[in-house]
Amino acid sequence: LLDERVKARILDEAGGNPLALIELPRGLTPAELAGGFGLPEARSLASRIEQAFLKRVQALRRDSQLLLLTAAEPLGDLGLLWRAAERLGIGGEAASPAQSAGLLELGLRVRFRHPLVRSAVYRAADPGARRDVHQALAEATDAVLDPDRRAWHRAHATTTPDEAVAAEMARSADRAQARGGLASAAAFLQRAAELTPDPAMRVERSLAAAQAKLDIADAASASALLAAAELGPVDEFQRARLERLGARIVFVSQRGRDAPPLLLAAARRLDPLDAAMARETYLEAFASAMYAGRLGNG
């Protein structure tokens, strides 16, 4: 689901320019669109538009660059921006150079010149500055009114495993799933797994995150999370779930003949452990075999 606040911000920044809306999906993931709970630094700054805007950013003084980085918070909340800026020691005078450069507009909401400027500013920033900004944004976000956004920023201000932060991320994932925000839930679960210090709990959260990523058709991230889970202490039930998820990823990625035997093997491993899950997996094996044409007419 596309977060209404994120959608409003994108439309506002696009300013009626169809090209801006065409370019946008090439640079943002489902998690970034569904509430902004995704990090945009995974992609290189390949767009000529991004590169041109970035040159303007780099020509600004340091406090203006840091204000732009703080303004990259996905919702465009002006009050949140200034509360976080105060914690970073940034004064109101830092806004003028960014506005004069045609990068930022501060009205009822924070508005960038182009939707891709926001992600370009974030990706180009120093990792330490990003963590400082996330920490300031976490402290400036109301824990009662928007606990998930506060938890998200807190998690990305953290550099080492921290169970308290990981558990907060897991709770945010539960809330996101309850309201149908699958992409947000997947992003929360992935970060929860990354920050979990206990190896056994990390396996469990990695499996949950892999399933969530598969639910939003992000097979590459699901595969990476399964690989991380395999590094930990895996019990029999978790091993069976690993095999099942791996087989489902093969089916989603290849749609060929390799998936049915893998699903069948996972179903047999699940038989003595979870009858309901085993039954579902047998049905998946049958359906994938039908899809691959392995059962012919019979």
Solvent accessible surface area in square Angstrom, and as a share of the most:
residue,aa,sasa,rsa
1,L,155,0.77
2,L,76,0.38
3,D,32,0.17
4,E,117,0.52
5,R,118,0.43
6,V,1,0.00
7,K,73,0.31
8,A,48,0.37
9,R,11,0.04
10,I,9,0.05
11,L,96,0.48
12,D,53,0.28
13,E,5,0.02
14,A,7,0.05
15,G,56,0.53
16,G,70,0.68
17,N,63,0.32
18,P,94,0.59
19,L,93,0.46
20,A,1,0.01
21,L,71,0.35
22,I,97,0.49
23,E,23,0.10
24,L,9,0.05
25,P,87,0.55
26,R,171,0.62
27,G,8,0.08
28,L,26,0.13
29,T,63,0.36
30,P,76,0.48
31,A,7,0.06
32,E,14,0.06
33,L,44,0.22
34,A,9,0.07
35,G,2,0.02
36,G,5,0.04
37,F,8,0.03
38,G,13,0.13
39,L,55,0.28
40,P,18,0.11
41,E,71,0.32
42,A,103,0.80
43,R,71,0.26
44,S,80,0.51
45,L,35,0.18
46,A,80,0.62
47,S,27,0.17
48,R,217,0.79
49,I,48,0.24
50,E,0,0.00
51,Q,76,0.34
52,A,55,0.43
53,F,19,0.08
54,L,14,0.07
55,K,144,0.61
56,R,103,0.38
57,V,10,0.05
58,Q,113,0.50
59,A,89,0.69
60,L,23,0.12
61,R,115,0.42
62,R,149,0.54
63,D,41,0.21
64,S,0,0.00
65,Q,49,0.22
66,L,27,0.14
67,L,0,0.00
68,L,0,0.00
69,L,7,0.03
70,T,1,0.00
71,A,3,0.02
72,A,10,0.08
73,E,10,0.05
74,P,25,0.16
75,L,18,0.09
76,G,3,0.02
77,D,69,0.36
78,L,47,0.23
79,G,34,0.32
80,L,8,0.04
81,L,4,0.02
82,W,78,0.27
83,R,104,0.38
84,A,0,0.00
85,A,0,0.00
86,E,133,0.60
87,R,118,0.43
88,L,44,0.22
89,G,70,0.67
90,I,13,0.07
91,G,28,0.27
92,G,50,0.48
93,E,107,0.48
94,A,0,0.00
95,A,6,0.05
96,S,63,0.40
97,P,34,0.22
98,A,0,0.00
99,Q,75,0.34
100,S,100,0.64
101,A,29,0.23
102,G,30,0.28
103,L,0,0.00
104,L,3,0.01
105,E,87,0.39
106,L,41,0.20
107,G,47,0.45
108,L,184,0.92
109,R,72,0.26
110,V,2,0.01
111,R,51,0.18
112,F,0,0.00
113,R,126,0.46
114,H,14,0.06
115,P,3,0.02
116,L,5,0.03
117,V,1,0.00
118,R,11,0.04
119,S,6,0.04
120,A,1,0.01
121,V,6,0.04
122,Y,24,0.09
123,R,23,0.09
124,A,46,0.36
125,A,21,0.17
126,D,84,0.43
127,P,70,0.44
128,G,23,0.22
129,A,6,0.05
130,R,34,0.12
131,R,93,0.34
132,D,82,0.43
133,V,4,0.03
134,H,10,0.04
135,Q,74,0.33
136,A,4,0.03
137,L,4,0.02
138,A,3,0.03
139,E,92,0.41
140,A,6,0.05
141,T,13,0.07
142,D,67,0.35
143,A,52,0.41
144,V,130,0.75
145,L,150,0.75
146,D,33,0.17
147,P,44,0.28
148,D,9,0.05
149,R,2,0.01
150,R,71,0.26
151,A,0,0.00
152,W,13,0.05
153,H,3,0.01
154,R,75,0.28
155,A,0,0.00
156,H,17,0.08
157,A,21,0.16
158,T,26,0.15
159,T,92,0.53
160,T,85,0.50
161,P,77,0.49
162,D,51,0.26
163,E,70,0.31
164,A,59,0.46
165,V,4,0.02
166,A,0,0.00
167,A,23,0.18
168,E,22,0.10
169,M,0,0.00
170,A,22,0.17
171,R,127,0.46
172,S,0,0.00
173,A,0,0.00
174,D,91,0.47
175,R,92,0.34
176,A,0,0.00
177,Q,82,0.37
178,A,93,0.72
179,R,131,0.48
180,G,32,0.31
181,G,9,0.09
182,L,83,0.41
183,A,6,0.05
184,S,6,0.04
185,A,1,0.00
186,A,0,0.00
187,A,7,0.06
188,F,0,0.00
189,L,17,0.08
190,Q,53,0.24
191,R,41,0.15
192,A,0,0.00
193,A,3,0.03
194,E,87,0.39
195,L,5,0.03
196,T,0,0.00
197,P,59,0.37
198,D,70,0.36
199,P,65,0.41
200,A,51,0.40
201,M,81,0.36
202,R,82,0.30
203,V,2,0.01
204,E,62,0.28
205,R,27,0.10
206,S,3,0.02
207,L,1,0.01
208,A,38,0.29
209,A,0,0.00
210,A,0,0.00
211,Q,48,0.21
212,A,6,0.05
213,K,14,0.06
214,L,16,0.08
215,D,77,0.40
216,I,35,0.18
217,A,80,0.62
218,D,45,0.23
219,A,19,0.15
220,A,83,0.64
221,S,29,0.19
222,A,0,0.00
223,S,48,0.31
224,A,65,0.50
225,L,11,0.06
226,L,15,0.07
227,A,54,0.42
228,A,45,0.35
229,A,1,0.01
230,E,92,0.41
231,L,158,0.79
232,G,21,0.20
233,P,79,0.50
234,V,36,0.21
235,D,81,0.42
236,E,105,0.47
237,F,65,0.27
238,Q,17,0.08
239,R,79,0.29
240,A,0,0.00
241,R,40,0.14
242,L,6,0.03
243,E,56,0.25
244,R,23,0.08
245,L,8,0.04
246,G,23,0.22
247,A,1,0.01
248,R,60,0.22
249,I,15,0.08
250,V,33,0.19
251,F,38,0.16
252,V,57,0.33
253,S,69,0.45
254,Q,105,0.47
255,R,115,0.42
256,G,23,0.22
257,R,146,0.53
258,D,82,0.43
259,A,1,0.01
260,P,9,0.06
261,P,65,0.41
262,L,82,0.41
263,L,3,0.01
264,L,60,0.30
265,A,49,0.38
266,A,0,0.00
267,A,0,0.00
268,R,148,0.54
269,R,88,0.32
270,L,0,0.00
271,D,69,0.36
272,P,113,0.71
273,L,77,0.38
274,D,44,0.23
275,A,69,0.53
276,A,51,0.39
277,M,43,0.19
278,A,1,0.01
279,R,146,0.53
280,E,90,0.41
281,T,0,0.00
282,Y,76,0.29
283,L,117,0.58
284,E,46,0.21
285,A,8,0.06
286,F,118,0.49
287,A,59,0.45
288,S,2,0.01
289,A,10,0.08
290,M,102,0.45
291,Y,136,0.52
292,A,19,0.15
293,G,44,0.42
294,R,112,0.41
295,L,66,0.33
296,G,57,0.55
297,N,169,0.87
298,G,99,0.95
